């Protein structure tokens, strides 16, 4: 306190000698935190003191007057565009005042002066996300993550942008990073769902293309005027897509296994079941679906319509897989398990007898009984 008072006295003494020195007025403002000192500095400088303008801009920002702060930062940077932190501060004020383009311009100018400003790169990426410019956001996040690799929030945003532009491999790498950094507390179920949908589509497309090639080959044998196509022949691009798809399937599986090792909610078990089905392992698929069904069970299941709808969907998927296993193996055990589960559900879900899900369960039970009656 005594040092501050002494500093004020010293500056005032010098001001008595040089009352038109804007630097002294700024120094007095720094010590007293009084905006009037900066305003006086501008007055005596003819509004040419960039330092005073920056101080007024910071003060306005701290008071929550973001639009005023933005305007002051703009004029300050017009006086001295090379001030290191000025463009970032302008971007921050503009962002708070909801001037997206001005904020983007400020942060962009900041990284032009300092390419290692990870926070500015992150803000640029987030603003591009807001504007739905995913390619630009992806590039900016890549730069930001070179400098700030320990931010799970940044990795999470990056994973979504990477998926949006079709870079699924890097999206999954980012999901893995978030999982590790948060000790499995942050799980982007929506993104994993998107990834499985993409892989299911690719796999289905691949199978239908193989069937088409096989049909074409059969036709070629029947008529000499049909061009023969070797179903095993594929372009380099097709092979690359196949390799990528297999890599992505393995990556999704690794992530899901890591999550279910310490438990998992109904959504995760449902995704894990779909992954096993994608791999062709119906036994493991049925186990995961059974755990999903059990995750929905509880005293409130028969009172909650939305919860019952999810339970019914999982139950139907489970019974369809049971039927497929029975068809492949000629086993009756799975059909018996399906029948028992469906009958118990119908008995307890009478409150939902007017819903589509309930009717679907009744229809599924009829299918199971028909399969049991088939020799």
C-alpha positions as CSV (number, residue, x, y, z in Angstrom):
1,X,0.0,0.0,0.0
2,X,2.8,2.4,0.9
3,X,4.6,1.5,-2.3
4,X,1.5,2.3,-4.3
5,X,1.1,5.6,-2.6
6,X,4.7,6.4,-3.2
7,X,4.4,5.5,-6.9
8,X,1.3,7.8,-7.3
9,X,3.2,10.7,-5.7
10,X,6.2,10.1,-7.9
11,X,4.1,10.0,-11.1
12,X,2.1,13.1,-10.1
13,X,5.3,15.0,-9.4
14,X,6.5,14.2,-12.9
15,X,3.1,15.1,-14.3
16,X,3.4,18.5,-12.7
17,X,6.5,19.0,-14.9
18,X,5.2,17.2,-18.0
19,X,1.4,17.4,-17.9
20,X,1.0,16.5,-21.6
21,X,3.0,13.3,-21.5
22,X,0.5,10.5,-22.3
23,X,2.9,7.8,-21.0
24,X,2.8,9.3,-17.5
25,X,-1.0,9.4,-17.5
26,X,-1.1,5.8,-18.6
27,X,1.4,4.9,-15.8
28,X,-0.9,6.7,-13.3
29,X,-3.8,4.7,-14.6
30,X,-1.9,1.5,-14.2
31,X,-1.2,2.2,-10.6
32,X,-4.7,3.6,-9.7
33,X,-6.9,1.5,-12.1
34,X,-8.7,4.7,-12.9
35,X,-10.0,5.0,-16.5
36,X,-10.0,8.8,-16.2
37,X,-6.2,8.7,-16.4
38,X,-6.3,6.8,-19.7
39,X,-8.9,9.1,-21.0
40,X,-6.6,12.0,-20.1
41,X,-3.7,10.3,-21.9
42,X,-5.9,10.2,-25.0
43,X,-6.8,13.8,-24.6
44,X,-3.2,15.0,-24.4
45,X,-2.0,12.7,-27.2
46,X,-4.8,13.7,-29.6
47,X,-6.3,10.2,-29.4
48,X,-3.0,8.6,-30.6
49,X,-2.1,6.6,-27.5
50,X,-2.5,2.9,-28.4
51,X,-1.5,2.0,-24.8
52,X,-4.3,4.1,-23.3
53,X,-6.8,2.7,-25.8
54,X,-5.8,-0.9,-24.9
55,X,-6.2,-0.2,-21.2
56,X,-9.6,1.2,-21.8
57,X,-10.5,-1.8,-23.9
58,X,-9.4,-4.2,-21.1
59,X,-11.3,-2.2,-18.5
60,X,-14.5,-2.3,-20.6
61,X,-14.1,-6.1,-21.1
62,X,-13.7,-6.6,-17.3
63,X,-16.9,-4.7,-16.7
64,X,-18.7,-6.9,-19.1
65,X,-19.1,-4.1,-21.7
66,X,-18.0,-6.4,-24.6
67,X,-19.2,-4.4,-27.5
68,X,-17.5,-1.3,-26.2
69,X,-14.4,-3.3,-25.6
70,X,-14.5,-4.7,-29.2
71,X,-14.7,-1.1,-30.5
72,X,-11.9,0.1,-28.3
73,X,-9.7,-2.9,-29.3
74,X,-10.4,-2.2,-33.0
75,X,-9.2,1.4,-32.7
76,X,-6.2,0.3,-30.5
77,X,-5.1,-2.2,-33.1
78,X,-5.5,0.4,-35.9
79,X,-2.9,2.4,-34.0
80,X,-0.5,-0.5,-33.5
81,X,-1.4,-3.7,-35.3
82,X,1.7,-5.6,-34.1
83,X,0.8,-5.6,-30.4
84,X,1.2,-9.3,-29.5
85,X,-2.0,-10.0,-27.5
86,X,-4.2,-7.4,-29.0
87,X,-5.8,-9.4,-31.8
88,X,-6.6,-12.3,-29.4
89,X,-8.2,-9.8,-27.0
90,X,-10.2,-8.2,-29.9
91,X,-11.4,-11.7,-30.9
92,X,-12.4,-12.5,-27.3
93,X,-14.4,-9.3,-27.0
94,X,-16.0,-9.7,-30.4
95,X,-17.0,-13.3,-29.5
96,X,-18.6,-12.2,-26.2
97,X,-20.5,-9.5,-28.1
98,X,-21.6,-12.2,-30.7
99,X,-19.7,-10.8,-33.6
100,X,-18.6,-14.1,-35.1
101,X,-16.9,-12.8,-38.2
102,X,-15.0,-10.1,-36.3
103,X,-14.0,-12.7,-33.7
104,X,-12.8,-15.0,-36.4
105,X,-10.8,-12.2,-37.9
106,X,-9.2,-11.3,-34.6
107,X,-8.1,-14.8,-33.8
108,X,-6.8,-15.3,-37.3
109,X,-4.7,-12.2,-37.1
110,X,-3.5,-13.5,-33.7
111,X,-2.1,-16.7,-35.1
112,X,-0.5,-14.9,-38.0
113,X,1.5,-13.0,-35.5
114,X,2.0,-16.0,-33.2
115,X,1.5,-19.3,-34.9
116,X,2.0,-21.1,-31.6
117,X,-1.0,-19.6,-29.9
118,X,-2.9,-22.8,-29.3
119,X,-5.9,-21.1,-27.7
120,X,-6.4,-18.9,-30.7
121,X,-6.3,-21.9,-33.0
122,X,-8.8,-23.6,-30.9
123,X,-11.1,-20.6,-31.0
124,X,-10.8,-20.4,-34.8
125,X,-11.7,-24.1,-35.0
126,X,-14.8,-23.6,-32.7
127,X,-16.0,-20.6,-34.7
128,X,-15.7,-22.6,-38.0
129,X,-17.7,-25.4,-36.3
130,X,-20.4,-22.8,-35.5
131,X,-20.4,-21.8,-39.1
132,X,-20.6,-25.4,-40.2
133,X,-17.3,-25.1,-42.1
134,X,-16.0,-28.5,-41.0
135,X,-12.9,-28.6,-43.3
136,X,-11.6,-25.3,-42.0
137,X,-12.4,-26.4,-38.4
138,X,-10.5,-29.7,-38.9
139,X,-7.4,-27.8,-40.1
140,X,-7.5,-25.3,-37.2
141,X,-8.0,-28.1,-34.6
142,X,-5.0,-29.9,-36.1
143,X,-2.9,-26.8,-35.4
144,X,-4.4,-26.3,-32.0
145,X,-3.7,-29.9,-30.9
146,X,0.0,-29.7,-31.9
147,X,0.2,-27.1,-29.1
148,X,-2.4,-28.2,-26.6
149,X,-2.5,-32.0,-26.6
150,X,-3.8,-32.4,-23.0
151,X,-7.3,-30.9,-23.6
152,X,-9.9,-33.6,-23.8
153,X,-12.5,-31.0,-24.8
154,X,-10.4,-30.1,-27.8
155,X,-10.0,-33.7,-28.8
156,X,-13.7,-34.3,-28.4
157,X,-14.5,-31.4,-30.7
158,X,-11.9,-32.6,-33.2
159,X,-13.4,-36.1,-33.2
160,X,-16.8,-34.7,-34.3
161,X,-15.3,-32.4,-37.0
162,X,-13.1,-35.3,-38.3
163,X,-16.2,-37.5,-38.6
164,X,-18.2,-34.8,-40.3
165,X,-15.6,-34.5,-43.1
166,X,-15.3,-38.3,-43.4
167,X,-11.9,-38.7,-41.7
168,X,-13.2,-41.6,-39.6
169,X,-9.8,-42.9,-38.7
170,X,-8.7,-39.7,-37.0
171,X,-12.1,-39.3,-35.4
172,X,-11.7,-42.6,-33.7
173,X,-8.2,-41.8,-32.6
174,X,-9.6,-38.7,-31.0
175,X,-12.3,-40.7,-29.3
176,X,-9.7,-43.0,-27.9
177,X,-7.7,-40.0,-26.6
178,X,-10.8,-38.6,-24.8
179,X,-11.5,-42.0,-23.3
180,X,-8.0,-42.3,-21.9
181,X,-7.8,-38.7,-20.7
182,X,-11.1,-38.8,-18.8
183,X,-10.7,-42.4,-17.5
184,X,-13.7,-43.5,-19.5
185,X,-16.0,-40.7,-18.0
186,X,-16.5,-39.0,-21.4
187,X,-18.1,-41.3,-24.0
188,X,-19.5,-39.9,-27.2
189,X,-22.2,-42.4,-27.8
190,X,-23.6,-40.4,-30.7
191,X,-20.3,-40.4,-32.6
192,X,-19.9,-44.2,-32.0
193,X,-23.4,-44.7,-33.3
194,X,-22.5,-42.7,-36.4
195,X,-19.4,-44.8,-36.9
196,X,-21.3,-48.1,-36.7
197,X,-23.9,-46.8,-39.1
198,X,-21.2,-46.0,-41.6
199,X,-19.5,-49.4,-41.2
200,X,-22.8,-51.2,-41.5
201,X,-23.5,-49.3,-44.7
202,X,-20.1,-50.1,-46.1
203,X,-20.4,-53.8,-45.2
204,X,-23.9,-54.0,-46.7
205,X,-22.7,-52.2,-49.9
206,X,-19.7,-54.5,-50.2
207,X,-21.8,-57.6,-49.9
208,X,-24.3,-56.4,-52.5
209,X,-21.5,-55.5,-54.9
210,X,-20.0,-59.0,-54.5
211,X,-23.4,-60.6,-55.2
212,X,-23.9,-58.4,-58.3
213,X,-20.5,-59.4,-59.6
214,X,-21.3,-63.1,-59.0
215,X,-24.6,-62.8,-60.8
216,X,-22.8,-61.0,-63.7
217,X,-20.3,-63.9,-63.9
218,X,-23.1,-66.5,-63.9
219,X,-24.8,-64.6,-66.8
220,X,-21.5,-64.5,-68.7
221,X,-21.4,-68.3,-68.6
222,X,-25.0,-68.5,-69.9
223,X,-24.5,-66.1,-72.9
224,X,-21.4,-65.4,-74.9
225,X,-22.5,-61.8,-75.7
226,X,-22.3,-60.9,-72.0
227,X,-19.0,-59.5,-70.8
228,X,-17.4,-61.7,-68.2
229,X,-16.4,-60.0,-64.9
230,X,-14.2,-61.7,-62.3
231,X,-15.8,-61.1,-58.9
232,X,-12.4,-61.2,-57.3
233,X,-11.0,-58.3,-59.3
234,X,-11.1,-55.0,-57.5
235,X,-9.5,-51.6,-58.1
236,X,-6.8,-50.2,-55.9
237,X,-9.4,-47.8,-54.5
238,X,-11.8,-50.6,-53.6
239,X,-9.0,-52.5,-51.8
240,X,-8.0,-49.3,-49.9
241,X,-11.6,-48.8,-48.8
242,X,-11.8,-52.4,-47.7
243,X,-8.5,-52.1,-45.7
244,X,-9.7,-48.8,-44.1
245,X,-13.1,-50.4,-43.2
246,X,-11.4,-53.3,-41.5
247,X,-9.1,-50.9,-39.6
248,X,-12.1,-48.9,-38.5
249,X,-14.0,-52.0,-37.4
250,X,-11.1,-53.0,-35.2
251,X,-10.8,-49.5,-33.8
252,X,-14.4,-49.3,-32.9
253,X,-14.2,-52.7,-31.3
254,X,-11.2,-51.7,-29.2
255,X,-13.0,-48.6,-27.9
256,X,-16.2,-50.5,-27.1
257,X,-14.3,-53.3,-25.3
258,X,-12.4,-50.8,-23.2
259,X,-15.7,-49.2,-22.2
260,X,-17.6,-52.4,-21.3
261,X,-14.6,-53.8,-19.3
262,X,-15.8,-51.5,-16.4
263,X,-19.5,-51.7,-17.1
264,X,-21.6,-49.9,-19.7
265,X,-25.0,-48.5,-20.1
266,X,-27.8,-49.8,-22.3
267,X,-26.7,-47.7,-25.3
268,X,-23.1,-49.0,-25.2
269,X,-24.3,-52.6,-24.9
270,X,-26.5,-52.1,-27.9
271,X,-23.5,-50.7,-29.9
272,X,-21.3,-53.5,-28.8
273,X,-24.0,-56.0,-30.0
274,X,-24.1,-54.3,-33.4
275,X,-20.3,-54.5,-33.6
276,X,-20.3,-58.2,-32.9
277,X,-23.0,-58.7,-35.5
278,X,-20.9,-56.8,-38.0
279,X,-18.0,-59.2,-37.2
280,X,-20.4,-62.1,-37.8
281,X,-20.3,-63.3,-34.2
282,X,-24.0,-63.9,-33.3
283,X,-23.3,-65.6,-30.0
284,X,-21.4,-62.6,-28.6
285,X,-24.0,-60.3,-30.2
286,X,-26.8,-62.1,-28.3
287,X,-24.8,-61.8,-25.0
288,X,-24.4,-58.1,-25.5
289,X,-28.1,-57.6,-26.4
290,X,-29.1,-59.6,-23.3
291,X,-27.0,-57.2,-21.2
292,X,-28.7,-54.3,-23.0
293,X,-32.1,-55.7,-22.2
294,X,-31.1,-56.2,-18.6
295,X,-29.9,-52.6,-18.4
296,X,-33.4,-51.3,-19.2
297,X,-35.0,-53.6,-16.6
298,X,-36.1,-52.1,-13.2
299,X,-39.1,-51.2,-11.2
300,X,-39.9,-48.2,-13.3
301,X,-39.7,-50.1,-16.7
302,X,-43.4,-51.0,-16.7
303,X,-44.4,-47.4,-15.9
304,X,-42.2,-45.5,-18.3
305,X,-43.4,-45.6,-21.9
306,X,-40.1,-44.3,-23.4
307,X,-38.1,-46.8,-21.4
308,X,-40.4,-49.6,-22.4
309,X,-40.0,-48.7,-26.1
310,X,-36.2,-48.9,-25.8
311,X,-36.5,-52.2,-23.9
312,X,-38.9,-53.6,-26.5
313,X,-36.6,-52.6,-29.4
314,X,-33.6,-54.3,-27.7
315,X,-35.8,-57.4,-26.9
316,X,-36.9,-57.7,-30.5
317,X,-33.3,-57.4,-31.7
318,X,-32.2,-60.1,-29.2
319,X,-35.0,-62.5,-30.4
320,X,-34.2,-61.9,-34.0
321,X,-30.6,-62.9,-33.3
322,X,-31.7,-66.0,-31.4
323,X,-33.8,-67.0,-34.4
324,X,-30.8,-66.5,-36.7
325,X,-28.6,-68.6,-34.5
326,X,-31.3,-71.3,-34.4
327,X,-31.5,-71.3,-38.2
328,X,-27.8,-71.6,-38.6
329,X,-27.2,-74.2,-35.9
330,X,-30.4,-76.1,-35.9
331,X,-30.6,-75.4,-32.2
332,X,-33.8,-75.2,-30.2
333,X,-32.3,-73.7,-27.1
334,X,-32.3,-70.1,-28.4
335,X,-35.9,-70.4,-29.7
336,X,-37.0,-71.5,-26.2
337,X,-35.1,-68.6,-24.6
338,X,-36.7,-66.1,-27.1
339,X,-40.2,-67.6,-26.3
340,X,-39.7,-67.3,-22.6
341,X,-38.5,-63.7,-22.8
342,X,-41.3,-62.6,-25.1
343,X,-44.0,-64.3,-23.0
344,X,-42.7,-62.7,-19.8
345,X,-42.6,-59.3,-21.5
346,X,-46.1,-59.6,-22.8
347,X,-47.4,-60.6,-19.3
348,X,-45.8,-57.6,-17.6
349,X,-46.3,-55.0,-20.3
350,X,-50.1,-55.0,-20.4
351,X,-50.1,-51.3,-19.6
352,X,-48.5,-50.7,-23.0
353,X,-50.8,-53.1,-25.0
354,X,-51.9,-50.3,-27.3
355,X,-48.4,-49.4,-28.4
356,X,-46.7,-50.5,-31.6
357,X,-43.8,-52.0,-29.6
358,X,-46.2,-54.3,-27.8
359,X,-47.8,-55.4,-31.1
360,X,-44.3,-56.0,-32.5
361,X,-43.5,-58.3,-29.6
362,X,-46.7,-60.3,-30.1
363,X,-45.8,-60.7,-33.8
364,X,-42.3,-61.8,-32.9
365,X,-43.7,-64.4,-30.5
366,X,-45.8,-65.8,-33.4
367,X,-42.6,-66.0,-35.5
368,X,-40.7,-67.8,-32.8
369,X,-43.6,-70.3,-32.3
370,X,-43.7,-70.9,-36.0
371,X,-40.0,-71.6,-36.1
372,X,-40.3,-74.1,-33.2
373,X,-43.1,-75.9,-35.1
374,X,-40.9,-76.3,-38.2
375,X,-39.2,-79.7,-38.2
